[in-house]
Amino acid sequence: MMAHFPGKRGLIWASLIVLVVALALFAVWALRAPLVDAMTLRQAPLVRTLQFSARVASLSRVDIGSTVTARVAQVMVVEGAKVIKGDVLIQLEADELRAAVVQATASERQAEARIAGLRSSGRSAARAALTQADATLRAAEAELSRTQQLVSQGFVSASRLDDARRAVDVAKAQQSGAKAQTQANEEAGTDMAQAQAQLALARAATVASKARLAQTTVLAPADARVLTREVEPGQIVQPGKALMSLALNGPTRLSAQVDERFLDQLQPGQKAAVVADAFSGQRFAARVLTIAPAVDAQRGAIEVKFALEQDAPSYLREDMTLSVEVETARRERALVLPLVAVRDAISDSAVSVLVIQNGRAQSRSVRVGLRTLEAAEVLDGLSEGEVVVTGGATQPGSRVRAKPVDWQPGKSSMASAGKQDVGSALTNAMGR
């Protein structure tokens, strides 16, 4: 019976070994740390942009109309046509106004003829009448003197003296009238002043009639392109109604309404990339030109205008909607923290993250600077090469194992921005 003891002892030892291995495996399984998504911090360029919609706007847009009531005789252009300054756009019927010009011109010539008559034959006749009146007066005065002598000598009666005196008075009156007529015909005289006033009125009437006639021809005010045409031949047009809309030639401008919350990020001169939805593969460059001094109170937005850096693409159309991405800040090299790693916002410039140290998640306060939609610049609290937790409901102090996640900052694209609510994305980013 003693021969069976060694076999039992070996079985006991084997059982103990199995138990120890099982307990060890259980301990390893129980103490094994969970995997969590994590990223290794590194230096990289960081660019902040704003994305929003804009529209194409010419330098100036004007409505063309008539200043007189008339029937349209001809419309000389079509929509989309390019015109130069002085080109005829619309011709109105003008027979009545042409007749008015002829009548006013005739009145002007008549007034001119009267002045010419006053200066020539009228002035000569007045001077001749004055000379005759002077001679008549001298003769009457001489006759009066003789009559007085004859009366004093008793050769004629006193009644003859009265007749001679009356003749002198009549001659004086005739002389005064001739002098007045002569003065009236001089350049500063009343007849000449009246004739010149009538000539001025006639000339003004001629100018006015010609101006009304000119208004029947609607001309292009400047080099432009016809946007809309709302008039046809035979139509009766009236003042105040827009008949055509023109886009005056000049630098193409882009106009955007930007939420006032982003005003502090914008300034003139910033670069922008622009793309139209219909031509997504043809981006072109622009820059911030002006920022309106006033905010639209109803929409809480501010108007921002952009100038193109090169000639406008041929496909651009007035009021076309575009997507604009403005570069508002740049760091050529910064320690970049992905925003998905942010746990809580401590203040406007500080956040908390979880850093993996010695197999455990440790809470860390980090001071941040420039922020984009997906990352922030680390100013203090983290170093290059440290690993931060980006996913899961990990608690500070818990054991974790890093599951590396590949991430590249600054990969926002305008094409993808056009497929999402850009305003909402910006709001969420700035609210962090």
C-alpha positions in Angstrom: 0.0 0.0 0.0 3.0 2.3 0.6 3.8 2.0 -3.1 0.8 4.1 -4.1 1.7 7.3 -2.1 4.0 8.8 -4.7 1.3 8.8 -7.3 -1.1 10.6 -5.1 1.5 13.2 -4.2 2.1 14.0 -7.9 -1.6 14.4 -8.5 -1.9 16.8 -5.7 1.0 18.9 -7.0 -0.4 18.9 -10.5 -3.7 20.1 -9.2 -2.1 22.9 -7.3 -0.2 24.0 -10.3 -3.3 24.1 -12.4 -5.1 26.1 -9.7 -2.2 28.7 -9.5 -2.2 29.1 -13.3 -5.9 29.6 -13.3 -5.8 32.1 -10.5 -3.0 34.0 -12.4 -4.9 34.0 -15.6 -8.0 35.3 -13.7 -5.9 38.0 -12.1 -4.5 39.1 -15.5 -8.0 39.1 -17.0 -9.4 41.0 -14.0 -6.7 43.6 -14.0 -6.4 44.0 -17.7 -6.9 47.8 -18.6 -9.6 48.7 -21.3 -8.6 50.2 -24.7 -9.6 53.8 -25.3 -9.1 56.0 -28.4 -6.1 58.3 -27.9 -4.0 60.7 -29.9 -0.3 61.7 -29.5 0.2 65.4 -29.5 2.5 66.9 -32.1 3.5 70.2 -33.7 1.6 71.1 -36.9 0.3 74.1 -38.8 -3.0 75.4 -37.5 -5.3 77.6 -39.6 -8.7 79.0 -38.5 -11.3 79.8 -41.1 -14.9 81.0 -41.4 -17.2 79.6 -44.0 -20.4 81.2 -45.2 -22.4 82.0 -48.3 -22.0 85.1 -50.4 -23.5 86.4 -53.6 -22.1 88.1 -56.7 -22.7 91.8 -56.8 -21.5 94.2 -59.5 -19.9 97.5 -58.6 -23.2 99.3 -59.2 -26.6 98.2 -60.5 -29.0 100.8 -61.9 -32.6 100.8 -63.2 -33.3 102.5 -66.4 -36.7 104.2 -67.2 -38.4 107.0 -69.1 -38.8 110.6 -67.9 -41.7 111.3 -70.3 -45.0 109.6 -71.0 -44.9 108.2 -74.5 -45.3 105.1 -76.7 -42.3 102.8 -77.3 -41.2 102.8 -80.9 -38.2 100.5 -80.6 -36.2 98.5 -78.0 -32.7 98.3 -79.2 -31.1 95.7 -76.8 -31.9 92.3 -75.3 -31.1 90.7 -72.0 -27.4 89.9 -71.5 -26.3 92.4 -74.1 -23.2 94.5 -73.4 -23.6 98.2 -74.1 -21.3 101.2 -74.0 -22.0 104.7 -72.7 -24.3 106.5 -75.1 -25.8 103.5 -76.8 -29.5 103.8 -77.6 -31.5 101.4 -75.4 -35.1 102.5 -76.0 -36.6 104.8 -78.7 -39.9 106.5 -77.9 -42.3 108.1 -80.4 -41.5 111.8 -80.7 -43.4 113.4 -83.6 -45.2 115.9 -81.3 -42.1 116.9 -79.5 -40.2 117.4 -82.8 -43.0 119.8 -83.8 -42.6 121.7 -80.5 -38.9 122.1 -81.2 -39.7 123.6 -84.6 -42.2 126.0 -83.1 -39.8 127.1 -80.3 -37.0 127.6 -82.8 -39.3 129.8 -85.0 -40.2 132.0 -82.0 -36.5 132.3 -81.1 -35.7 133.5 -84.7 -38.5 136.0 -84.5 -37.1 137.5 -81.3 -33.7 137.7 -82.8 -35.1 139.5 -85.9 -36.8 142.1 -83.7 -33.5 142.8 -81.9 -31.7 143.1 -85.2 -34.5 145.5 -86.4 -34.1 147.6 -83.3 -30.4 147.8 -83.8 -30.6 148.8 -87.5 -33.6 150.3 -89.1 -35.4 151.0 -85.8 -32.4 152.9 -84.4 -31.9 154.8 -87.6 -35.6 155.8 -87.8 -35.6 157.0 -84.2 -32.5 159.2 -84.8 -34.1 160.6 -88.0 -37.3 161.4 -86.1 -35.2 163.1 -83.4 -33.4 165.2 -86.0 -36.7 166.2 -87.6 -38.1 167.1 -84.2 -35.1 169.3 -83.4 -35.5 171.1 -86.8 -39.2 171.6 -86.2 -38.6 173.0 -82.7 -36.0 175.5 -84.0 -38.4 176.6 -86.8 -41.2 177.1 -84.2 -39.0 179.0 -81.9 -37.8 181.3 -84.7 -41.5 181.9 -85.8 -42.3 182.7 -82.2 -39.6 185.3 -82.0 -40.7 187.0 -85.3 -44.3 187.0 -84.1 -43.4 188.7 -80.9 -41.6 191.4 -82.7 -44.5 192.0 -85.1 -47.0 192.1 -82.2 -44.8 194.6 -80.4 -44.7 196.8 -83.6 -48.4 196.4 -84.0 -48.3 194.7 -87.3 -50.2 191.6 -86.2 -52.8 190.8 -83.6 -51.9 189.2 -80.2 -53.8 186.0 -81.3 -51.0 185.2 -83.7 -48.6 185.1 -80.7 -50.7 182.4 -79.0 -50.6 180.3 -82.2 -46.8 180.6 -82.3 -46.4 179.6 -78.7 -48.6 176.5 -79.2 -46.4 175.5 -82.2 -43.3 175.7 -80.0 -44.9 173.6 -77.3 -45.9 171.0 -79.9 -42.4 170.9 -81.3 -40.9 170.4 -77.9 -43.2 167.5 -77.2 -42.3 165.9 -80.5 -38.6 166.4 -79.7 -39.1 164.7 -76.2 -40.9 161.8 -77.8 -38.1 161.4 -80.5 -35.5 161.5 -77.7 -37.3 158.8 -75.7 -37.7 156.6 -78.7 -34.0 157.0 -79.5 -33.0 156.1 -75.9 -35.4 153.1 -76.0 -33.6 151.7 -79.1 -30.2 152.0 -77.5 -28.6 148.8 -76.0 -29.6 149.9 -72.5 -33.0 151.1 -73.6 -36.4 149.7 -72.6 -37.4 148.5 -76.1 -34.1 146.7 -76.4 -34.4 145.2 -72.9 -37.9 143.9 -73.7 -36.8 142.4 -77.0 -33.8 140.7 -75.3 -36.1 139.3 -72.6 -38.4 137.9 -75.3 -35.4 136.4 -77.0 -34.3 134.8 -73.7 -37.7 133.3 -73.2 -37.7 132.0 -76.8 -34.3 130.4 -76.4 -35.3 128.8 -73.1 -38.4 127.3 -74.7 -36.2 125.9 -77.5 -33.8 124.3 -75.0 -36.7 122.9 -73.0 -38.4 121.4 -76.1 -35.1 119.9 -77.3 -34.5 118.4 -73.9 -38.0 116.8 -73.9 -37.2 115.5 -77.4 -33.9 114.1 -76.2 -35.7 112.3 -73.4 -37.5 110.1 -76.0 -34.2 108.4 -76.6 -33.1 106.4 -73.6 -29.3 106.0 -73.6 -26.9 103.8 -71.6 -25.4 105.9 -68.8 -22.2 104.0 -68.8 -20.6 100.8 -70.1 -22.7 98.0 -68.7 -24.5 94.7 -69.3 -28.3 94.4 -69.6 -29.6 92.2 -66.7 -33.4 92.5 -67.3 -35.7 94.0 -69.9 -39.3 94.8 -69.0 -40.4 96.8 -72.1 -41.7 96.0 -75.6 -42.5 98.1 -78.7 -45.9 99.7 -78.6 -46.0 99.8 -74.8 -47.1 103.1 -73.2 -44.4 104.0 -70.6 -44.6 106.5 -67.8 -42.0 108.2 -65.6 -41.0 106.3 -62.5 -41.3 102.8 -63.9 -38.1 100.7 -64.4 -37.9 99.4 -68.0 -34.4 97.8 -67.8 -31.8 96.9 -65.2 -28.1 97.4 -66.0 -25.0 96.1 -64.2 -22.4 98.8 -64.7 -18.9 97.6 -65.7 -16.4 97.6 -62.9 -14.7 95.2 -60.5 -16.8 92.3 -59.5 -17.6 92.3 -55.8 -18.9 89.5 -53.5 -21.2 90.4 -50.7 -21.9 88.2 -47.6 -24.1 88.6 -44.5 -22.0 87.3 -41.6 -23.2 86.6 -38.1 -22.1 89.5 -35.9 -20.6 87.1 -33.4 -17.7 86.5 -35.8 -17.0 90.2 -36.3 -13.8 90.1 -34.1 -12.3 87.5 -36.4 -12.7 89.5 -39.6 -10.6 92.4 -40.9 -9.9 93.9 -44.4 -7.2 92.2 -46.4 -7.8 88.6 -45.2 -7.5 86.0 -47.9 -10.5 83.9 -49.0 -11.2 80.9 -51.2 -14.4 81.0 -53.2 -16.3 78.3 -55.1 -19.7 78.0 -56.8 -21.8 74.9 -56.2 -22.2 74.4 -59.9 -18.5 74.7 -60.6 -17.0 73.1 -57.5 -13.7 72.3 -59.2 -13.0 75.9 -60.1 -12.0 77.8 -57.0 -10.7 81.3 -57.2 -9.1 83.7 -54.7 -10.6 86.8 -53.1 -9.9 89.0 -50.1 -11.9 90.9 -47.6 -12.5 94.4 -49.0 -14.8 96.2 -46.5 -16.7 95.4 -43.4 -19.9 97.5 -42.9 -19.8 99.9 -40.0 -23.4 99.0 -39.0 -25.1 95.7 -38.0 -28.4 94.7 -39.5 -30.6 94.7 -36.3 -33.2 92.4 -37.7 -30.8 89.6 -38.8 -28.0 90.2 -36.4 -25.6 90.2 -39.3 -23.0 92.5 -40.8 -22.3 92.9 -44.5 -18.8 91.9 -45.6 -17.6 92.7 -49.2 -14.9 90.8 -51.1 -12.7 91.8 -54.0 -11.4 89.2 -56.5 -7.7 88.7 -56.7 -7.8 88.1 -60.5 -10.3 88.5 -63.3 -13.7 87.2 -62.6 -14.4 83.7 -63.9 -16.6 83.8 -67.0 -19.3 81.7 -65.4 -20.1 84.2 -62.6 -23.6 85.7 -62.9 -25.2 88.6 -61.0 -26.6 87.4 -57.7 -25.1 83.9 -58.0 -24.7 82.2 -54.6 -21.1 81.2 -53.7 -19.4 79.5 -50.8 -16.6 81.5 -49.2 -13.9 80.4 -46.8 -11.9 83.2 -45.1 -8.6 82.5 -43.4 -8.9 84.5 -40.1 -5.8 83.3 -38.3 -2.8 81.1 -38.9 0.0 79.4 -36.8 2.8 78.0 -39.0 3.8 75.6 -36.1 1.8 74.9 -33.0 1.2 72.1 -30.5 -2.3 71.0 -31.7 -4.9 69.6 -29.4 -7.9 67.9 -31.1 -11.2 69.3 -29.7 -12.6 65.8 -29.3 -10.1 65.4 -26.5 -11.6 68.3 -24.5 -13.6 67.1 -21.5 -14.8 70.4 -19.9 -14.3 74.1 -20.5 -12.8 75.7 -17.4 -12.8 79.2 -18.8 -12.6 81.0 -22.1 -8.9 80.1 -22.4 -8.6 76.9 -20.3 -10.0 73.3 -20.8 -9.5 70.0 -19.1 -8.3 66.8 -20.8 -7.3 63.3 -19.8 -3.7 62.4 -20.3 -2.5 58.7 -20.2 0.4 58.4 -17.7 1.7 55.1 -16.3 -1.3 53.3 -17.6 -3.9 55.6 -16.0 -6.0 58.5 -17.2 -5.0 61.7 -15.4 -7.0 64.9 -15.6 -5.0 67.9 -16.8 -5.8 71.6 -17.1 -4.6 73.1 -20.4 -4.4 76.7 -21.5 -5.4 77.1 -25.1 -5.0 79.9 -27.7 -6.2 79.8 -31.3 -9.1 77.6 -32.0 -10.6 76.1 -35.2 -13.5 73.9 -35.8 -11.5 70.8 -34.9 -8.5 71.8 -32.9 -6.9 74.3 -30.5 -3.5 75.6 -30.0 -1.9 74.5 -26.7 -0.2 77.3 -24.8 0.5 75.6 -21.5 -0.3 72.3 -19.7 0.8 69.7 -22.3 4.0 68.8 -24.1 4.7 67.3 -27.5 4.5 63.5 -27.5 2.0 63.2 -24.6 -1.1 61.0 -25.3 -4.6 62.4 -24.6 -7.8 60.4 -24.4 -10.3 61.2 -27.2 -13.2 58.7 -26.7 -15.2 56.6 -24.3 -16.5 57.4 -20.8 -13.2 57.2 -19.1 -12.9 58.5 -15.6 -9.9 60.2 -14.1 -7.6 57.7 -12.3 -8.9 54.6 -14.1 -6.5 52.2 -15.8 -6.5 52.5 -19.6 -4.6 51.4 -22.6 -4.2 53.7 -25.6 -5.7 52.7 -28.9 -3.9 55.1 -31.3 -6.2 57.1 -33.6 -4.8 58.7 -36.8 -5.7 62.4 -37.0 -4.5 65.3 -39.2 -5.4 68.8 -38.3 -6.5 71.4 -40.8 -8.3 69.1 -43.3 -11.5 71.2 -43.5 -12.7 71.4 -47.1 -15.1 73.8 -48.8 -16.8 71.0 -50.7 -17.8 69.2 -47.5 -18.8 72.5 -45.9 -21.3 73.1 -48.6 -23.1 69.8 -47.6 -23.6 70.8 -44.0 -25.1 73.7 -42.0 -22.0 75.8 -41.8 -23.6 78.3 -39.5 -24.4 75.6 -37.0 -20.9 74.2 -37.2 -19.4 77.6 -36.5 -21.8 78.2 -33.6 -20.9 75.0 -32.0 -17.1 75.6 -32.4 -17.3 79.1 -30.9 -19.4 77.9 -28.1 -16.8 75.6 -26.8 
